[in-house]
């Protein structure tokens, strides 16, 4: 039985909404953790804002690395819904 169009569209929209949410959370958490670690080290070592700024930059780098890795997995087709792929000959 063929699926209705809205069911196929729903899966497509849900997949992209999930991707956007996942990327936003990944980037936000990595930046927050870098900020927190930098502030903690600044308080411990008395270095002013320098380790906080460094922590944020490291958080941004780690977040983008994770995003690039996640998008690479999707580009390979490993992120597809099971059963959606065409059988290979």
PDB file of N, CA, C and O in Angstrom:
ATOM      1  N   UNK A   1       0.840  -1.174   0.000  1.00  0.00           N
ATOM      2  CA  UNK A   1       0.000   0.000   0.000  1.00  0.00           C
ATOM      3  C   UNK A   1       0.892   1.247   0.000  1.00  0.00           C
ATOM      4  O   UNK A   1       1.857   1.334   0.760  1.00  0.00           O
ATOM      5  N   UNK A   2       0.560   2.184  -0.845  1.00  0.00           N
ATOM      6  CA  UNK A   2       1.336   3.405  -0.966  1.00  0.00           C
ATOM      7  C   UNK A   2       0.977   4.369   0.162  1.00  0.00           C
ATOM      8  O   UNK A   2      -0.193   4.555   0.494  1.00  0.00           O
ATOM      9  N   UNK A   3       2.019   4.981   0.746  1.00  0.00           N
ATOM     10  CA  UNK A   3       1.794   5.938   1.821  1.00  0.00           C
ATOM     11  C   UNK A   3       1.220   7.234   1.261  1.00  0.00           C
ATOM     12  O   UNK A   3       1.566   7.638   0.151  1.00  0.00           O
ATOM     13  N   UNK A   4       0.344   7.885   2.022  1.00  0.00           N
ATOM     14  CA  UNK A   4      -0.167   9.179   1.560  1.00  0.00           C
ATOM     15  C   UNK A   4       0.952  10.219   1.536  1.00  0.00           C
ATOM     16  O   UNK A   4       1.951  10.102   2.246  1.00  0.00           O
ATOM     17  N   UNK A   5       0.757  11.224   0.710  1.00  0.00           N
ATOM     18  CA  UNK A   5       1.782  12.261   0.540  1.00  0.00           C
ATOM     19  C   UNK A   5       2.101  12.956   1.847  1.00  0.00           C
ATOM     20  O   UNK A   5       3.266  13.253   2.112  1.00  0.00           O
ATOM     21  N   UNK A   6       1.102  13.223   2.670  1.00  0.00           N
ATOM     22  CA  UNK A   6       1.357  13.941   3.918  1.00  0.00           C
ATOM     23  C   UNK A   6       2.250  13.135   4.849  1.00  0.00           C
ATOM     24  O   UNK A   6       3.009  13.716   5.624  1.00  0.00           O
ATOM     25  N   UNK A   7       2.177  11.805   4.789  1.00  0.00           N
ATOM     26  CA  UNK A   7       3.028  10.969   5.641  1.00  0.00           C
ATOM     27  C   UNK A   7       4.483  11.072   5.198  1.00  0.00           C
ATOM     28  O   UNK A   7       5.383  11.121   6.036  1.00  0.00           O
ATOM     29  N   UNK A   8       4.720  11.106   3.892  1.00  0.00           N
ATOM     30  CA  UNK A   8       6.094  11.249   3.396  1.00  0.00           C
ATOM     31  C   UNK A   8       6.622  12.639   3.722  1.00  0.00           C
ATOM     32  O   UNK A   8       7.770  12.786   4.143  1.00  0.00           O
ATOM     33  N   UNK A   9       5.789  13.662   3.529  1.00  0.00           N
ATOM     34  CA  UNK A   9       6.211  15.026   3.835  1.00  0.00           C
ATOM     35  C   UNK A   9       6.472  15.202   5.317  1.00  0.00           C
ATOM     36  O   UNK A   9       7.413  15.896   5.702  1.00  0.00           O
ATOM     37  N   UNK A  10       5.655  14.586   6.150  1.00  0.00           N
ATOM     38  CA  UNK A  10       5.837  14.687   7.592  1.00  0.00           C
ATOM     39  C   UNK A  10       7.201  14.145   8.004  1.00  0.00           C
ATOM     40  O   UNK A  10       7.896  14.760   8.812  1.00  0.00           O
ATOM     41  N   UNK A  11       7.584  12.999   7.454  1.00  0.00           N
ATOM     42  CA  UNK A  11       8.883  12.425   7.800  1.00  0.00           C
ATOM     43  C   UNK A  11      10.009  13.364   7.367  1.00  0.00           C
ATOM     44  O   UNK A  11      10.984  13.538   8.099  1.00  0.00           O
ATOM     45  N   UNK A  12       9.885  13.961   6.197  1.00  0.00           N
ATOM     46  CA  UNK A  12      10.913  14.879   5.711  1.00  0.00           C
ATOM     47  C   UNK A  12      11.027  16.093   6.621  1.00  0.00           C
ATOM     48  O   UNK A  12      12.131  16.496   6.986  1.00  0.00           O
ATOM     49  N   UNK A  13       9.888  16.680   6.990  1.00  0.00           N
ATOM     50  CA  UNK A  13       9.913  17.849   7.870  1.00  0.00           C
ATOM     51  C   UNK A  13      10.429  17.482   9.254  1.00  0.00           C
ATOM     52  O   UNK A  13      11.200  18.234   9.850  1.00  0.00           O
ATOM     53  N   UNK A  14      10.016  16.347   9.760  1.00  0.00           N
ATOM     54  CA  UNK A  14      10.461  15.918  11.091  1.00  0.00           C
ATOM     55  C   UNK A  14      11.957  15.663  11.098  1.00  0.00           C
ATOM     56  O   UNK A  14      12.639  15.987  12.070  1.00  0.00           O
ATOM     57  N   UNK A  15      12.470  15.087  10.026  1.00  0.00           N
ATOM     58  CA  UNK A  15      13.899  14.812   9.949  1.00  0.00           C
ATOM     59  C   UNK A  15      14.708  16.104   9.974  1.00  0.00           C
ATOM     60  O   UNK A  15      15.715  16.197  10.676  1.00  0.00           O
ATOM     61  N   UNK A  16      14.267  17.098   9.210  1.00  0.00           N
ATOM     62  CA  UNK A  16      15.003  18.362   9.168  1.00  0.00           C
ATOM     63  C   UNK A  16      14.815  19.178  10.444  1.00  0.00           C
ATOM     64  O   UNK A  16      15.738  19.873  10.869  1.00  0.00           O
ATOM     65  N   UNK A  17      13.651  19.107  11.055  1.00  0.00           N
ATOM     66  CA  UNK A  17      13.443  19.790  12.335  1.00  0.00           C
ATOM     67  C   UNK A  17      14.316  19.157  13.411  1.00  0.00           C
ATOM     68  O   UNK A  17      14.893  19.864  14.237  1.00  0.00           O
ATOM     69  N   UNK A  18      14.416  17.841  13.407  1.00  0.00           N
ATOM     70  CA  UNK A  18      15.274  17.144  14.354  1.00  0.00           C
ATOM     71  C   UNK A  18      16.734  17.525  14.130  1.00  0.00           C
ATOM     72  O   UNK A  18      17.473  17.733  15.093  1.00  0.00           O
ATOM     73  N   UNK A  19      17.150  17.616  12.887  1.00  0.00           N
ATOM     74  CA  UNK A  19      18.518  18.006  12.573  1.00  0.00           C
ATOM     75  C   UNK A  19      18.806  19.414  13.078  1.00  0.00           C
ATOM     76  O   UNK A  19      19.840  19.648  13.704  1.00  0.00           O
ATOM     77  N   UNK A  20      17.904  20.350  12.812  1.00  0.00           N
ATOM     78  CA  UNK A  20      18.108  21.728  13.247  1.00  0.00           C
ATOM     79  C   UNK A  20      18.170  21.818  14.767  1.00  0.00           C
ATOM     80  O   UNK A  20      19.021  22.521  15.311  1.00  0.00           O
ATOM     81  N   UNK A  21      17.283  21.117  15.451  1.00  0.00           N
ATOM     82  CA  UNK A  21      17.289  21.121  16.905  1.00  0.00           C
ATOM     83  C   UNK A  21      18.576  20.510  17.454  1.00  0.00           C
ATOM     84  O   UNK A  21      19.173  21.036  18.394  1.00  0.00           O
ATOM     85  N   UNK A  22      18.992  19.407  16.863  1.00  0.00           N
ATOM     86  CA  UNK A  22      20.211  18.731  17.304  1.00  0.00           C
ATOM     87  C   UNK A  22      21.438  19.617  17.108  1.00  0.00           C
ATOM     88  O   UNK A  22      22.295  19.687  17.989  1.00  0.00           O
ATOM     89  N   UNK A  23      21.531  20.283  15.980  1.00  0.00           N
ATOM     90  CA  UNK A  23      22.669  21.153  15.718  1.00  0.00           C
ATOM     91  C   UNK A  23      22.679  22.347  16.665  1.00  0.00           C
ATOM     92  O   UNK A  23      23.738  22.743  17.152  1.00  0.00           O
ATOM     93  N   UNK A  24      21.520  22.915  16.926  1.00  0.00           N
ATOM     94  CA  UNK A  24      21.446  24.056  17.845  1.00  0.00           C
ATOM     95  C   UNK A  24      21.841  23.650  19.265  1.00  0.00           C
ATOM     96  O   UNK A  24      22.574  24.375  19.936  1.00  0.00           O
ATOM     97  N   UNK A  25      21.366  22.515  19.715  1.00  0.00           N
ATOM     98  CA  UNK A  25      21.710  22.048  21.058  1.00  0.00           C
ATOM     99  C   UNK A  25      23.196  21.725  21.141  1.00  0.00           C
ATOM    100  O   UNK A  25      23.851  22.079  22.122  1.00  0.00           O
ATOM    101  N   UNK A  26      23.730  21.064  20.132  1.00  0.00           N
ATOM    102  CA  UNK A  26      25.152  20.718  20.123  1.00  0.00           C
ATOM    103  C   UNK A  26      26.021  21.960  20.212  1.00  0.00           C
ATOM    104  O   UNK A  26      26.942  22.021  21.026  1.00  0.00           O
ATOM    105  N   UNK A  27      25.733  22.947  19.382  1.00  0.00           N
ATOM    106  CA  UNK A  27      26.526  24.173  19.384  1.00  0.00           C
ATOM    107  C   UNK A  27      26.336  24.940  20.687  1.00  0.00           C
ATOM    108  O   UNK A  27      27.309  25.431  21.260  1.00  0.00           O
ATOM    109  N   UNK A  28      25.113  25.049  21.159  1.00  0.00           N
ATOM    110  CA  UNK A  28      24.846  25.792  22.396  1.00  0.00           C
ATOM    111  C   UNK A  28      25.508  25.162  23.609  1.00  0.00           C
ATOM    112  O   UNK A  28      26.085  25.872  24.433  1.00  0.00           O
ATOM    113  N   UNK A  29      25.435  23.851  23.734  1.00  0.00           N
ATOM    114  CA  UNK A  29      26.033  23.175  24.885  1.00  0.00           C
ATOM    115  C   UNK A  29      27.547  23.278  24.846  1.00  0.00           C
ATOM    116  O   UNK A  29      28.172  23.505  25.882  1.00  0.00           O
ATOM    117  N   UNK A  30      28.146  23.118  23.683  1.00  0.00           N
ATOM    118  CA  UNK A  30      29.600  23.198  23.612  1.00  0.00           C
ATOM    119  C   UNK A  30      30.097  24.609  23.944  1.00  0.00           C
ATOM    120  O   UNK A  30      31.116  24.759  24.617  1.00  0.00           O
ATOM    121  N   UNK A  31      29.395  25.633  23.485  1.00  0.00           N
ATOM    122  CA  UNK A  31      29.786  27.012  23.821  1.00  0.00           C
ATOM    123  C   UNK A  31      29.587  27.263  25.312  1.00  0.00           C
ATOM    124  O   UNK A  31      30.443  27.868  25.956  1.00  0.00           O
ATOM    125  N   UNK A  32      28.473  26.807  25.861  1.00  0.00           N
ATOM    126  CA  UNK A  32      28.224  26.996  27.289  1.00  0.00           C
ATOM    127  C   UNK A  32      29.293  26.310  28.134  1.00  0.00           C
ATOM    128  O   UNK A  32      29.785  26.888  29.104  1.00  0.00           O
ATOM    129  N   UNK A  33      29.653  25.082  27.771  1.00  0.00           N
ATOM    130  CA  UNK A  33      30.676  24.374  28.547  1.00  0.00           C
ATOM    131  C   UNK A  33      32.032  25.059  28.442  1.00  0.00           C
ATOM    132  O   UNK A  33      32.763  25.124  29.431  1.00  0.00           O
ATOM    133  N   UNK A  34      32.381  25.567  27.274  1.00  0.00           N
ATOM    134  CA  UNK A  34      33.626  26.324  27.122  1.00  0.00           C
ATOM    135  C   UNK A  34      33.608  27.593  27.953  1.00  0.00           C
ATOM    136  O   UNK A  34      34.612  27.936  28.577  1.00  0.00           O
ATOM    137  N   UNK A  35      32.480  28.296  27.971  1.00  0.00           N
ATOM    138  CA  UNK A  35      32.333  29.511  28.776  1.00  0.00           C
ATOM    139  C   UNK A  35      32.464  29.188  30.254  1.00  0.00           C
ATOM    140  O   UNK A  35      33.184  29.868  30.986  1.00  0.00           O
ATOM    141  N   UNK A  36      31.768  28.153  30.688  1.00  0.00           N
ATOM    142  CA  UNK A  36      31.805  27.770  32.099  1.00  0.00           C
ATOM    143  C   UNK A  36      33.212  27.358  32.531  1.00  0.00           C
ATOM    144  O   UNK A  36      33.692  27.791  33.579  1.00  0.00           O
ATOM    145  N   UNK A  37      33.871  26.525  31.727  1.00  0.00           N
ATOM    146  CA  UNK A  37      35.225  26.079  32.076  1.00  0.00           C
ATOM    147  C   UNK A  37      36.198  27.254  32.091  1.00  0.00           C
ATOM    148  O   UNK A  37      37.060  27.330  32.966  1.00  0.00           O
ATOM    149  N   UNK A  38      36.068  28.167  31.137  1.00  0.00           N
ATOM    150  CA  UNK A  38      36.937  29.343  31.095  1.00  0.00           C
ATOM    151  C   UNK A  38      36.735  30.251  32.298  1.00  0.00           C
ATOM    152  O   UNK A  38      37.704  30.743  32.876  1.00  0.00           O
ATOM    153  N   UNK A  39      35.485  30.475  32.678  1.00  0.00           N
ATOM    154  CA  UNK A  39      35.219  31.301  33.862  1.00  0.00           C
ATOM    155  C   UNK A  39      35.752  30.636  35.122  1.00  0.00           C
ATOM    156  O   UNK A  39      36.320  31.304  35.986  1.00  0.00           O
ATOM    157  N   UNK A  40      35.571  29.328  35.230  1.00  0.00           N
ATOM    158  CA  UNK A  40      36.056  28.606  36.400  1.00  0.00           C
ATOM    159  C   UNK A  40      37.580  28.711  36.506  1.00  0.00           C
ATOM    160  O   UNK A  40      38.118  28.956  37.585  1.00  0.00           O
ATOM    161  N   UNK A  41      38.264  28.525  35.380  1.00  0.00           N
ATOM    162  CA  UNK A  41      39.724  28.639  35.385  1.00  0.00           C
ATOM    163  C   UNK A  41      40.166  30.073  35.667  1.00  0.00           C
ATOM    164  O   UNK A  41      41.154  30.285  36.370  1.00  0.00           O
ATOM    165  N   UNK A  42      39.452  31.055  35.133  1.00  0.00           N
ATOM    166  CA  UNK A  42      39.779  32.451  35.415  1.00  0.00           C
ATOM    167  C   UNK A  42      39.662  32.762  36.899  1.00  0.00           C
ATOM    168  O   UNK A  42      40.509  33.462  37.455  1.00  0.00           O
ATOM    169  N   UNK A  43      38.612  32.245  37.552  1.00  0.00           N
ATOM    170  CA  UNK A  43      38.465  32.472  38.992  1.00  0.00           C
ATOM    171  C   UNK A  43      39.587  31.798  39.775  1.00  0.00           C
ATOM    172  O   UNK A  43      40.100  32.359  40.743  1.00  0.00           O
ATOM    173  N   UNK A  44      39.965  30.594  39.353  1.00  0.00           N
ATOM    174  CA  UNK A  44      41.013  29.842  40.057  1.00  0.00           C
ATOM    175  C   UNK A  44      42.389  30.469  39.871  1.00  0.00           C
ATOM    176  O   UNK A  44      43.173  30.547  40.817  1.00  0.00           O
ATOM    177  N   UNK A  45      42.677  30.912  38.662  1.00  0.00           N
ATOM    178  CA  UNK A  45      44.021  31.391  38.335  1.00  0.00           C
ATOM    179  C   UNK A  45      44.149  32.912  38.327  1.00  0.00           C
ATOM    180  O   UNK A  45      45.262  33.436  38.285  1.00  0.00           O
ATOM    181  N   UNK A  46      43.032  33.621  38.365  1.00  0.00           N
ATOM    182  CA  UNK A  46      43.051  35.082  38.357  1.00  0.00           C
ATOM    183  C   UNK A  46      43.590  35.662  37.060  1.00  0.00           C
ATOM    184  O   UNK A  46      44.333  36.643  37.081  1.00  0.00           O
ATOM    185  N   UNK A  47      43.229  35.075  35.949  1.00  0.00           N
ATOM    186  CA  UNK A  47      43.774  35.513  34.655  1.00  0.00           C
ATOM    187  C   UNK A  47      42.860  36.474  33.902  1.00  0.00           C
ATOM    188  O   UNK A  47      43.117  36.787  32.740  1.00  0.00           O
ATOM    189  N   UNK A  48      41.819  36.936  34.538  1.00  0.00           N
ATOM    190  CA  UNK A  48      40.922  37.864  33.846  1.00  0.00           C
ATOM    191  C   UNK A  48      40.055  37.137  32.830  1.00  0.00           C
ATOM    192  O   UNK A  48      39.753  35.956  33.006  1.00  0.00           O
ATOM    193  N   UNK A  49      39.659  37.817  31.788  1.00  0.00           N
ATOM    194  CA  UNK A  49      38.717  37.174  30.855  1.00  0.00           C
ATOM    195  C   UNK A  49      39.393  36.279  29.807  1.00  0.00           C
ATOM    196  O   UNK A  49      38.707  35.734  28.943  1.00  0.00           O
ATOM    197  N   UNK A  50      40.706  36.119  29.864  1.00  0.00           N
ATOM    198  CA  UNK A  50      41.399  35.451  28.760  1.00  0.00           C
ATOM    199  C   UNK A  50      41.051  33.977  28.629  1.00  0.00           C
ATOM    200  O   UNK A  50      40.856  33.495  27.513  1.00  0.00           O
ATOM    201  N   UNK A  51      40.968  33.261  29.716  1.00  0.00           N
ATOM    202  CA  UNK A  51      40.625  31.841  29.611  1.00  0.00           C
ATOM    203  C   UNK A  51      39.150  31.649  29.280  1.00  0.00           C
ATOM    204  O   UNK A  51      38.776  30.660  28.651  1.00  0.00           O
ATOM    205  N   UNK A  52      38.311  32.594  29.704  1.00  0.00           N
ATOM    206  CA  UNK A  52      36.900  32.524  29.328  1.00  0.00           C
ATOM    207  C   UNK A  52      36.744  32.685  27.812  1.00  0.00           C
ATOM    208  O   UNK A  52      36.007  31.936  27.170  1.00  0.00           O
ATOM    209  N   UNK A  53      37.444  33.666  27.258  1.00  0.00           N
ATOM    210  CA  UNK A  53      37.392  33.884  25.812  1.00  0.00           C
ATOM    211  C   UNK A  53      37.950  32.664  25.080  1.00  0.00           C
ATOM    212  O   UNK A  53      37.391  32.223  24.075  1.00  0.00           O
ATOM    213  N   UNK A  54      39.048  32.127  25.589  1.00  0.00           N
ATOM    214  CA  UNK A  54      39.632  30.924  24.979  1.00  0.00           C
ATOM    215  C   UNK A  54      38.671  29.749  25.076  1.00  0.00           C
ATOM    216  O   UNK A  54      38.546  28.973  24.128  1.00  0.00           O
ATOM    217  N   UNK A  55      37.995  29.610  26.202  1.00  0.00           N
ATOM    218  CA  UNK A  55      37.025  28.529  26.371  1.00  0.00           C
ATOM    219  C   UNK A  55      35.867  28.640  25.399  1.00  0.00           C
ATOM    220  O   UNK A  55      35.416  27.639  24.843  1.00  0.00           O
ATOM    221  N   UNK A  56      35.390  29.851  25.195  1.00  0.00           N
ATOM    222  CA  UNK A  56      34.297  30.056  24.235  1.00  0.00           C
ATOM    223  C   UNK A  56      34.762  29.705  22.825  1.00  0.00           C
ATOM    224  O   UNK A  56      34.032  29.056  22.075  1.00  0.00           O
ATOM    225  N   UNK A  57      35.966  30.128  22.461  1.00  0.00           N
ATOM    226  CA  UNK A  57      36.481  29.811  21.127  1.00  0.00           C
ATOM    227  C   UNK A  57      36.676  28.307  20.943  1.00  0.00           C
ATOM    228  O   UNK A  57      36.392  27.768  19.874  1.00  0.00           O
ATOM    229  N   UNK A  58      37.157  27.637  21.978  1.00  0.00           N
ATOM    230  CA  UNK A  58      37.293  26.179  21.904  1.00  0.00           C
ATOM    231  C   UNK A  58      35.904  25.543  21.798  1.00  0.00           C
ATOM    232  O   UNK A  58      35.719  24.591  21.040  1.00  0.00           O
ATOM    233  N   UNK A  59      34.925  26.061  22.553  1.00  0.00           N
ATOM    234  CA  UNK A  59      33.564  25.548  22.467  1.00  0.00           C
ATOM    235  C   UNK A  59      32.971  25.711  21.086  1.00  0.00           C
ATOM    236  O   UNK A  59      32.297  24.808  20.590  1.00  0.00           O
ATOM    237  N   UNK A  60      33.212  26.848  20.457  1.00  0.00           N
ATOM    238  CA  UNK A  60      32.730  27.077  19.089  1.00  0.00           C
ATOM    239  C   UNK A  60      33.397  26.091  18.126  1.00  0.00           C
ATOM    240  O   UNK A  60      32.736  25.513  17.263  1.00  0.00           O
ATOM    241  N   UNK A  61      34.710  25.904  18.281  1.00  0.00           N
ATOM    242  CA  UNK A  61      35.428  24.977  17.396  1.00  0.00           C
ATOM    243  C   UNK A  61      34.920  23.549  17.570  1.00  0.00           C
ATOM    244  O   UNK A  61      34.699  22.846  16.584  1.00  0.00           O
ATOM    245  N   UNK A  62      34.734  23.117  18.813  1.00  0.00           N
ATOM    246  CA  UNK A  62      34.241  21.769  19.069  1.00  0.00           C
ATOM    247  C   UNK A  62      32.813  21.617  18.537  1.00  0.00           C
ATOM    248  O   UNK A  62      32.471  20.584  17.961  1.00  0.00           O
ATOM    249  N   UNK A  63      31.991  22.635  18.727  1.00  0.00           N
ATOM    250  CA  UNK A  63      30.618  22.590  18.227  1.00  0.00           C
ATOM    251  C   UNK A  63      30.560  22.473  16.718  1.00  0.00           C
ATOM    252  O   UNK A  63      29.797  21.664  16.189  1.00  0.00           O
ATOM    253  N   UNK A  64      31.360  23.272  16.012  1.00  0.00           N
ATOM    254  CA  UNK A  64      31.359  23.195  14.555  1.00  0.00           C
ATOM    255  C   UNK A  64      31.940  21.879  14.056  1.00  0.00           C
ATOM    256  O   UNK A  64      31.475  21.337  13.053  1.00  0.00           O
ATOM    257  N   UNK A  65      32.951  21.363  14.745  1.00  0.00           N
ATOM    258  CA  UNK A  65      33.495  20.061  14.371  1.00  0.00           C
ATOM    259  C   UNK A  65      32.419  18.981  14.493  1.00  0.00           C
ATOM    260  O   UNK A  65      32.278  18.129  13.616  1.00  0.00           O
ATOM    261  N   UNK A  66      31.677  19.028  15.575  1.00  0.00           N
ATOM    262  CA  UNK A  66      30.609  18.055  15.784  1.00  0.00           C
ATOM    263  C   UNK A  66      29.510  18.195  14.723  1.00  0.00           C
ATOM    264  O   UNK A  66      28.985  17.198  14.229  1.00  0.00           O
ATOM    265  N   UNK A  67      29.176  19.423  14.384  1.00  0.00           N
ATOM    266  CA  UNK A  67      28.160  19.673  13.359  1.00  0.00           C
ATOM    267  C   UNK A  67      28.622  19.145  12.002  1.00  0.00           C
ATOM    268  O   UNK A  67      27.848  18.513  11.283  1.00  0.00           O
ATOM    269  N   UNK A  68      29.873  19.403  11.655  1.00  0.00           N
ATOM    270  CA  UNK A  68      30.400  18.935  10.378  1.00  0.00           C
ATOM    271  C   UNK A  68      30.401  17.413  10.332  1.00  0.00           C
ATOM    272  O   UNK A  68      30.078  16.816   9.305  1.00  0.00           O
ATOM    273  N   UNK A  69      30.768  16.786  11.457  1.00  0.00           N
ATOM    274  CA  UNK A  69      30.760  15.331  11.517  1.00  0.00           C
ATOM    275  C   UNK A  69      29.343  14.778  11.357  1.00  0.00           C
ATOM    276  O   UNK A  69      29.137  13.790  10.652  1.00  0.00           O
ATOM    277  N   UNK A  70      28.373  15.411  12.007  1.00  0.00           N
ATOM    278  CA  UNK A  70      26.987  14.954  11.925  1.00  0.00           C
ATOM    279  C   UNK A  70      26.416  15.126  10.518  1.00  0.00           C
ATOM    280  O   UNK A  70      25.704  14.251  10.025  1.00  0.00           O
ATOM    281  N   UNK A  71      26.723  16.232   9.882  1.00  0.00           N
ATOM    282  CA  UNK A  71      26.254  16.457   8.515  1.00  0.00           C
ATOM    283  C   UNK A  71      26.931  15.482   7.559  1.00  0.00           C
ATOM    284  O   UNK A  71      26.307  15.033   6.598  1.00  0.00           O
ATOM    285  N   UNK A  72      28.189  15.146   7.804  1.00  0.00           N
ATOM    286  CA  UNK A  72      28.885  14.159   6.983  1.00  0.00           C
ATOM    287  C   UNK A  72      28.224  12.796   7.055  1.00  0.00           C
ATOM    288  O   UNK A  72      28.131  12.098   6.045  1.00  0.00           O
ATOM    289  N   UNK A  73      27.765  12.409   8.233  1.00  0.00           N
ATOM    290  CA  UNK A  73      27.068  11.138   8.385  1.00  0.00           C
ATOM    291  C   UNK A  73      25.760  11.162   7.607  1.00  0.00           C
ATOM    292  O   UNK A  73      25.399  10.174   6.967  1.00  0.00           O
ATOM    293  N   UNK A  74      25.050  12.281   7.659  1.00  0.00           N
ATOM    294  CA  UNK A  74      23.802  12.390   6.903  1.00  0.00           C
ATOM    295  C   UNK A  74      24.050  12.374   5.398  1.00  0.00           C
ATOM    296  O   UNK A  74      23.259  11.811   4.641  1.00  0.00           O
ATOM    297  N   UNK A  75      25.147  12.989   4.966  1.00  0.00           N
ATOM    298  CA  UNK A  75      25.453  13.022   3.536  1.00  0.00           C
ATOM    299  C   UNK A  75      25.797  11.633   3.013  1.00  0.00           C
ATOM    300  O   UNK A  75      25.576  11.332   1.840  1.00  0.00           O
ATOM    301  N   UNK A  76      26.340  10.787   3.889  1.00  0.00           N
ATOM    302  CA  UNK A  76      26.656   9.419   3.484  1.00  0.00           C
ATOM    303  C   UNK A  76      25.406   8.562   3.360  1.00  0.00           C
ATOM    304  O   UNK A  76      25.458   7.470   2.794  1.00  0.00           O
ATOM    305  N   UNK A  77      24.294   9.041   3.879  1.00  0.00           N
ATOM    306  CA  UNK A  77      23.055   8.292   3.793  1.00  0.00           C
ATOM    307  C   UNK A  77      22.804   7.408   4.991  1.00  0.00           C
ATOM    308  O   UNK A  77      21.838   6.646   5.005  1.00  0.00           O
ATOM    309  N   UNK A  78      23.651   7.493   5.993  1.00  0.00           N
ATOM    310  CA  UNK A  78      23.479   6.653   7.172  1.00  0.00           C
ATOM    311  C   UNK A  78      22.411   7.192   8.108  1.00  0.00           C
ATOM    312  O   UNK A  78      22.014   6.515   9.057  1.00  0.00           O
ATOM    313  N   UNK A  79      21.946   8.399   7.848  1.00  0.00           N
ATOM    314  CA  UNK A  79      20.924   8.992   8.701  1.00  0.00           C
ATOM    315  C   UNK A  79      19.515   8.804   8.172  1.00  0.00           C
ATOM    316  O   UNK A  79      18.569   9.369   8.721  1.00  0.00           O
ATOM    317  N   UNK A  80      19.359   8.018   7.111  1.00  0.00           N
ATOM    318  CA  UNK A  80      18.036   7.805   6.538  1.00  0.00           C
ATOM    319  C   UNK A  80      17.196   6.895   7.411  1.00  0.00           C
ATOM    320  O   UNK A  80      17.705   6.133   8.233  1.00  0.00           O
ATOM    321  N   UNK A  81      15.903   7.000   7.206  1.00  0.00           N
ATOM    322  CA  UNK A  81      14.969   6.123   7.906  1.00  0.00           C
ATOM    323  C   UNK A  81      15.119   4.703   7.368  1.00  0.00           C
ATOM    324  O   UNK A  81      15.215   4.508   6.156  1.00  0.00           O
ATOM    325  N   UNK A  82      15.141   3.722   8.247  1.00  0.00           N
ATOM    326  CA  UNK A  82      15.256   2.343   7.755  1.00  0.00           C
ATOM    327  C   UNK A  82      14.104   2.006   6.810  1.00  0.00           C
ATOM    328  O   UNK A  82      12.951   2.342   7.075  1.00  0.00           O
ATOM    329  N   UNK A  83      14.428   1.346   5.722  1.00  0.00           N
ATOM    330  CA  UNK A  83      13.423   0.961   4.762  1.00  0.00           C
ATOM    331  C   UNK A  83      13.191   1.994   3.680  1.00  0.00           C
ATOM    332  O   UNK A  83      12.467   1.722   2.722  1.00  0.00           O
ATOM    333  N   UNK A  84      13.786   3.176   3.803  1.00  0.00           N
ATOM    334  CA  UNK A  84      13.615   4.235   2.815  1.00  0.00           C
ATOM    335  C   UNK A  84      14.559   4.085   1.627  1.00  0.00           C
ATOM    336  O   UNK A  84      14.284   4.602   0.545  1.00  0.00           O
ATOM    337  N   UNK A  85      15.639   3.399   1.820  1.00  0.00           N
ATOM    338  CA  UNK A  85      16.645   3.297   0.765  1.00  0.00           C
ATOM    339  C   UNK A  85      16.193   2.348  -0.339  1.00  0.00           C
ATOM    340  O   UNK A  85      15.459   1.386  -0.116  1.00  0.00           O
ATOM    341  N   UNK A  86      16.659   2.660  -1.511  1.00  0.00           N
ATOM    342  CA  UNK A  86      16.411   1.793  -2.657  1.00  0.00           C
ATOM    343  C   UNK A  86      17.354   0.591  -2.549  1.00  0.00           C
ATOM    344  O   UNK A  86      18.508   0.754  -2.152  1.00  0.00           O
ATOM    345  N   UNK A  87      16.891  -0.590  -2.890  1.00  0.00           N
ATOM    346  CA  UNK A  87      17.798  -1.749  -2.862  1.00  0.00           C
ATOM    347  C   UNK A  87      18.882  -1.601  -3.911  1.00  0.00           C
ATOM    348  O   UNK A  87      18.616  -1.208  -5.046  1.00  0.00           O
ATOM    349  N   UNK A  88      20.116  -1.923  -3.518  1.00  0.00           N
ATOM    350  CA  UNK A  88      21.238  -1.824  -4.451  1.00  0.00           C
ATOM    351  C   UNK A  88      21.355  -3.120  -5.228  1.00  0.00           C
ATOM    352  O   UNK A  88      21.168  -4.212  -4.690  1.00  0.00           O
ATOM    353  N   UNK A  89      21.676  -2.971  -6.526  1.00  0.00           N
ATOM    354  CA  UNK A  89      21.834  -4.161  -7.371  1.00  0.00           C
ATOM    355  C   UNK A  89      23.266  -4.603  -7.405  1.00  0.00           C
ATOM    356  O   UNK A  89      23.592  -5.590  -8.066  1.00  0.00           O
TER     357      UNK A  89
END
